[in-house]
Every structure is written in structure tokens, then in C-alpha cells.
Amino acid sequence: MSEIRPRRSVLAMPGSNARAIEKARTLPTDVVLIDLEDGTAPAAKAASRESVAAAVAARGFGAREVVVRINPPETEDGEADLAALAPAAPDAILVPKVKSSDALIAVGSRLRRLGAPAATRVWAMIETPMAVVNAAEIASAARDVDARLSALIVGPNDLLKAGRIPPPGRAALVPWLMQVLAAARAYEIEAIDGVFSNFADADGFAAECRQGRELGFDGKMLIHPSQIGPANAAFAPDAEEVAQARRIAAVFDALENHRLGVVAVDGRMVERLHVEAARRTLALAEAIERLGA
């Protein structure tokens, strides 16, 4: 099993807000997402680009993963973003408005030519109906070494607008969300649920986090620090899940069960295929414990 990195909380902040970026170094978010696209005004993009690159290069984010959302790569700002960020070596570059795998392969190839380390991955925003329709084709870029693709993030507000779906619209989006999730799982990459815009509605946010976890997402994109704790709790295995995973792993590890495909655990029949899921749960719990959050 490859190393598991928790991505329960993906806190977005404008690239123009230096104070927010500095504060993010101390927040218990799994991922710091710095936005040079929609979250940064056109007049501030050039200055923000340089300050963000400097902040990323300076490190100091601890175990937090640092991801920067660039402007569309086919634009002048997008190209400048890549040139500035490649030597800064963020953990990932988030590409907005992706509609096909070609854009991701182009970004990955550009990063290689700019000298970005191989550890810098590429994430993709799924925020148009065309991207949902092409989700599997987009996710297939994970098989291309140049593309560096390791995660998909859903942009629900853009999807609601483009789909002419009246708010709140979450129920109507579920089939679209599941199409993105299936594509991510087919190509063994992460899937991150999108933002819940009304950060003052704590109950609504908690409910949407629970639903996102039940649908199978790995975490949620956030817009306010107050959302970090609930997201971290919702997308982490609870004590009973961890205990059950330990029991399943232990039963199949027992010498007398090595040749069995099905065994009884807690009064129900469990197949060997469930062992991998149990081991992933344990690995995720251990990774979260190492973060201390």
C-alpha cells in the first residue's frame, strides 16, 4: 500500500492575503490551498504570484500539504504562475477549469521543463458539466507520468451555475459527484468534495461533511478556519471504525485463517477483499495520529 496522506481539510485562501497564509502555518488543516485564480483580484495577481512563490519556498508549513491554484494555464497569468512556482516546489499545483486530460499533461510537461521536482504533483478542478462528462478521461491522466495527477476537486458552485440548478441544489449534484468519485477511484487518485459557502451555518456544513464522507470523498475544500475541525472529524475514521478494522486485520492475519477467503468477525461474514479496506483505515488513522490532529 502506498503512503497515505490525510486530506480531510483543504483550506482555501486568497494568494493576496499574506496574513492568512502566515496564519495557515499554525492551523490544523491537512492542506493549505493558496488561490491565485478566483481568490486574487486581477490587479493583484502579479504581486501575489511573487509573494506566494516566496512563501512556499520558505517552507515552515510543517506537515501541512501546500497546494497552489494557478490561473488557467493557457493564459498569460497561468504561464507566469507556473514559471514562478516551479522552483518554489509546492506539494501540488491545482489546475482550474479542466475539461480534458490534455491540459494536465501540458501542465505536467511544463513543470518538468521548468525544473519542478518530481514530488510536485498536479490536482484538477472539476467545475464544468464537460469536466463531469469527461471525468474518467481526465482521471486517466494519472497513468501518464508527465501529468503528475494525484487528486480531483469538485467545484459545486460552478457546477450549480452551469447546470442551471437552483440553490441549494446539493441533492441534484449527487449523481455528478459520484461520477467524479468513480473516475478518481478507477485511477486510484484522491477525490475532494467542494466548498460549503455558508460558513455561518455550522449544522449545514456538518451535514454536508457527513454526506461527503458517506459518498466516499477523502476530504472537503474549505473557505473558513472554523470549518477545519468539523471536516477533520467527519473525514477521519472514528474509534469504532478503527477498532473493527483492527479486528478484521487480526482475524485474517491469524495463521489458521491464511487460506480462508471468508471468516466470521463480530457475528458477520467478512471476505478477504475487506482486509485491504481495513488496512487502509488503520494506515489513515495512524497518519492522522502522527499529525496530532
C-alpha positions as CSV (number, residue, x, y, z in Angstrom):
1,M,0.0,0.0,0.0
2,S,1.4,3.4,-1.0
3,E,1.8,6.1,1.7
4,I,-1.5,7.6,2.8
5,R,-1.6,11.3,3.4
6,P,-4.7,12.7,5.2
7,R,-6.6,15.3,3.1
8,R,-9.6,15.7,5.3
9,S,-9.5,19.5,5.3
10,V,-8.3,21.6,2.3
11,L,-8.4,25.3,3.4
12,A,-8.5,27.8,0.6
13,M,-7.2,31.3,1.0
14,P,-6.5,34.2,-1.4
15,G,-3.0,34.5,-2.6
16,S,-3.2,38.2,-2.0
17,N,-3.8,37.7,1.8
18,A,-0.3,37.4,3.3
19,R,-1.7,37.4,6.8
20,A,-4.0,34.4,6.1
21,I,-1.1,32.5,4.5
22,E,1.1,33.2,7.5
23,K,-1.7,32.1,9.9
24,A,-2.2,28.9,7.9
25,R,1.2,27.7,9.1
26,T,-0.3,27.2,12.6
27,L,-3.8,25.9,11.7
28,P,-4.8,22.2,12.0
29,T,-5.7,21.9,8.3
30,D,-4.3,19.0,6.4
31,V,-3.9,21.0,3.2
32,V,-3.2,24.7,2.7
33,L,-4.7,25.8,-0.7
34,I,-3.4,29.2,-1.8
35,D,-5.5,30.6,-4.6
36,L,-4.0,32.8,-7.4
37,E,-7.1,32.4,-9.6
38,D,-10.6,33.4,-8.5
39,G,-9.4,34.4,-5.0
40,T,-7.0,37.0,-6.2
41,A,-8.1,40.2,-8.0
42,P,-6.7,40.8,-11.5
43,A,-4.7,43.9,-10.4
44,A,-3.1,41.9,-7.5
45,K,-2.1,38.8,-9.5
46,A,1.5,39.7,-10.3
47,A,2.4,40.8,-6.8
48,S,0.6,37.9,-5.2
49,R,2.3,35.5,-7.5
50,E,5.7,36.6,-6.3
51,S,4.8,36.7,-2.6
52,V,3.1,33.3,-2.8
53,A,6.1,31.7,-4.5
54,A,8.4,33.2,-1.8
55,A,6.1,31.9,1.0
56,V,6.0,28.4,-0.5
57,A,9.8,28.4,-1.0
58,A,10.3,29.5,2.6
59,R,8.5,26.3,3.8
60,G,7.5,26.4,7.5
61,F,4.1,24.8,7.0
62,G,5.1,21.7,9.0
63,A,3.3,18.5,7.9
64,R,0.6,20.5,6.1
65,E,0.4,19.9,2.3
66,V,0.8,23.1,0.3
67,V,-1.2,23.4,-2.9
68,V,-1.4,26.5,-5.1
69,R,-4.3,27.0,-7.5
70,I,-3.0,28.8,-10.6
71,N,-4.8,30.7,-13.3
72,P,-5.9,28.8,-16.4
73,P,-2.5,27.5,-17.8
74,E,-3.3,28.7,-21.3
75,T,-3.4,32.3,-20.1
76,E,-0.5,34.7,-19.6
77,D,-1.1,34.7,-15.9
78,G,-1.2,30.9,-15.8
79,E,2.1,30.6,-17.6
80,A,3.6,33.1,-15.2
81,D,2.2,31.2,-12.2
82,L,3.9,28.0,-13.4
83,A,7.2,29.8,-14.0
84,A,7.2,31.3,-10.5
85,L,6.0,28.2,-8.7
86,A,8.1,25.5,-10.3
87,P,11.3,26.4,-8.4
88,A,9.3,27.0,-5.2
89,A,8.2,23.4,-5.2
90,P,4.7,23.3,-3.7
91,D,3.3,19.9,-2.9
92,A,0.9,20.3,-5.8
93,I,-0.4,22.7,-8.5
94,L,-4.2,22.9,-8.7
95,V,-5.3,23.5,-12.3
96,P,-8.7,25.2,-12.7
97,K,-11.5,24.6,-15.2
98,V,-10.0,21.3,-16.5
99,K,-12.0,19.8,-19.3
100,S,-9.7,17.1,-20.6
101,S,-6.5,15.2,-19.8
102,D,-4.6,17.2,-22.4
103,A,-4.4,20.3,-20.2
104,L,-3.0,18.3,-17.3
105,I,-0.4,16.6,-19.4
106,A,0.6,20.0,-20.8
107,V,1.0,21.4,-17.3
108,G,3.0,18.4,-16.1
109,S,5.3,18.7,-19.1
110,R,5.7,22.4,-18.5
111,L,6.6,21.8,-14.8
112,R,9.3,19.3,-15.9
113,R,10.8,21.7,-18.4
114,L,10.8,24.4,-15.7
115,G,12.7,22.1,-13.4
116,A,10.0,21.4,-10.8
117,P,10.8,18.4,-8.6
118,A,9.0,15.2,-9.3
119,A,7.4,15.4,-5.9
120,T,5.3,18.4,-7.1
121,R,2.0,16.9,-8.2
122,V,-0.9,18.2,-10.2
123,W,-4.5,18.4,-9.0
124,A,-7.5,19.1,-11.2
125,M,-10.7,21.2,-10.5
126,I,-13.8,19.6,-11.9
127,E,-16.2,22.6,-12.2
128,T,-18.0,22.4,-15.6
129,P,-20.5,19.9,-17.0
130,M,-18.0,19.0,-19.6
131,A,-15.5,18.1,-16.9
132,V,-18.1,15.8,-15.3
133,V,-18.9,14.1,-18.6
134,N,-15.1,13.7,-19.2
135,A,-14.3,12.8,-15.6
136,A,-12.9,9.3,-16.4
137,E,-10.8,10.7,-19.3
138,I,-9.4,13.4,-17.1
139,A,-8.6,11.0,-14.3
140,S,-6.9,8.7,-16.8
141,A,-4.1,11.3,-16.9
142,A,-2.9,9.8,-13.6
143,R,-1.5,7.0,-15.8
144,D,0.7,9.5,-17.7
145,V,3.9,10.1,-15.9
146,D,4.1,13.7,-17.3
147,A,0.7,14.6,-16.0
148,R,1.6,14.1,-12.3
149,L,-2.2,13.9,-11.5
150,S,-3.0,12.8,-7.9
151,A,-6.3,14.4,-7.0
152,L,-9.6,15.8,-8.3
153,I,-11.5,18.6,-6.5
154,V,-15.2,19.3,-7.2
155,G,-16.3,22.9,-7.7
156,P,-20.0,22.7,-6.8
157,N,-20.9,26.4,-7.1
158,D,-19.7,26.5,-10.7
159,L,-21.5,23.2,-11.4
160,L,-24.8,24.5,-10.0
161,K,-24.5,27.7,-12.1
162,A,-23.6,25.9,-15.3
163,G,-26.2,23.2,-14.7
164,R,-28.9,25.9,-14.1
165,I,-29.7,24.1,-10.8
166,P,-31.4,26.3,-8.2
167,P,-29.8,26.5,-4.8
168,P,-29.1,24.8,-2.6
169,G,-29.0,22.0,-5.2
170,R,-26.8,19.5,-3.4
171,A,-29.2,16.6,-3.9
172,A,-29.3,17.3,-7.7
173,L,-25.5,17.3,-7.8
174,V,-25.1,13.9,-6.2
175,P,-25.1,11.9,-9.5
176,W,-22.4,14.3,-10.8
177,L,-20.4,14.0,-7.6
178,M,-20.5,10.2,-7.9
179,Q,-19.3,10.3,-11.5
180,V,-16.2,12.2,-10.4
181,L,-15.7,9.9,-7.4
182,A,-15.9,6.8,-9.6
183,A,-13.4,8.3,-12.0
184,A,-11.0,9.0,-9.2
185,R,-11.3,5.6,-7.7
186,A,-10.9,3.9,-11.1
187,Y,-7.5,5.6,-11.5
188,E,-6.5,5.4,-7.8
189,I,-6.3,9.1,-7.0
190,E,-7.9,11.3,-4.3
191,A,-11.3,12.9,-4.6
192,I,-12.1,16.1,-2.6
193,D,-15.6,17.4,-2.1
194,G,-16.2,21.1,-2.8
195,V,-16.9,24.1,-0.7
196,F,-19.9,24.8,1.5
197,S,-20.3,28.5,1.1
198,N,-22.4,29.5,4.2
199,F,-19.6,29.2,6.8
200,A,-22.0,30.6,9.4
201,D,-24.3,27.5,9.0
202,A,-22.3,25.1,11.2
203,D,-25.1,22.4,11.2
204,G,-25.5,22.6,7.4
205,F,-21.7,22.2,7.0
206,A,-21.5,19.3,9.3
207,A,-24.3,17.5,7.5
208,E,-22.7,18.1,4.1
209,C,-19.4,16.7,5.5
210,R,-21.2,13.6,6.7
211,Q,-22.7,13.2,3.3
212,G,-19.4,13.7,1.6
213,R,-17.8,11.0,3.7
214,E,-20.7,8.6,3.1
215,L,-20.4,9.2,-0.6
216,G,-16.7,8.2,-0.4
217,F,-14.8,11.5,-0.6
218,D,-11.4,11.8,1.1
219,G,-11.9,15.4,2.4
220,K,-13.5,18.7,1.8
221,M,-12.4,22.1,0.4
222,L,-13.0,24.8,3.0
223,I,-13.4,28.6,2.9
224,H,-13.0,29.4,6.6
225,P,-10.8,28.2,9.5
226,S,-13.9,27.4,11.6
227,Q,-14.7,24.6,9.2
228,I,-11.4,22.8,9.8
229,G,-12.4,20.9,13.0
230,P,-15.7,19.6,11.7
231,A,-14.1,18.5,8.4
232,N,-11.2,16.7,10.2
233,A,-13.6,14.9,12.4
234,A,-16.0,13.9,9.6
235,F,-13.4,12.5,7.2
236,A,-11.4,10.6,9.9
237,P,-12.3,7.0,10.9
238,D,-13.9,7.1,14.4
239,A,-12.8,4.9,17.3
240,E,-15.2,2.1,16.4
241,E,-14.2,2.0,12.7
242,V,-10.5,1.7,13.8
243,A,-11.3,-1.0,16.4
244,Q,-13.3,-3.0,13.8
245,A,-10.5,-2.6,11.2
246,R,-8.0,-4.0,13.8
247,R,-10.3,-7.0,14.4
248,I,-10.7,-7.7,10.7
249,A,-6.9,-7.5,10.1
250,A,-6.1,-9.6,13.1
251,V,-8.5,-12.4,12.1
252,F,-7.1,-12.6,8.6
253,D,-3.5,-12.4,10.0
254,A,-4.1,-15.4,12.2
255,L,-2.2,-18.4,10.9
256,E,-5.2,-20.7,10.8
257,N,-7.1,-18.2,8.5
258,H,-4.4,-17.6,5.9
259,R,-6.0,-19.9,3.4
260,L,-9.6,-18.8,4.1
261,G,-11.5,-16.3,1.8
262,V,-14.3,-15.7,4.3
263,V,-14.3,-15.6,8.1
264,A,-16.6,-14.5,10.8
265,V,-15.9,-11.2,12.6
266,D,-18.3,-9.8,15.2
267,G,-21.1,-12.1,14.1
268,R,-20.9,-11.4,10.4
269,M,-19.1,-12.9,7.5
270,V,-16.2,-10.8,6.2
271,E,-14.4,-11.5,2.9
272,R,-10.7,-11.2,2.3
273,L,-11.4,-8.3,0.0
274,H,-12.4,-6.3,3.1
275,V,-8.9,-6.7,4.5
276,E,-7.4,-4.1,2.2
277,A,-10.1,-1.5,3.3
278,A,-9.3,-2.4,6.9
279,R,-5.6,-1.9,6.5
280,R,-6.2,1.5,4.7
281,T,-8.4,2.6,7.6
282,L,-5.6,1.7,10.1
283,A,-3.0,3.5,7.9
284,L,-5.2,6.6,7.7
285,A,-5.8,6.6,11.5
286,E,-2.0,6.3,12.1
287,A,-1.2,9.1,9.6
288,I,-3.7,11.3,11.4
289,E,-2.3,10.5,14.8
290,R,1.2,11.4,13.5
291,L,-0.2,14.8,12.6
292,G,-1.5,15.3,16.1
293,A,-4.9,16.5,14.8
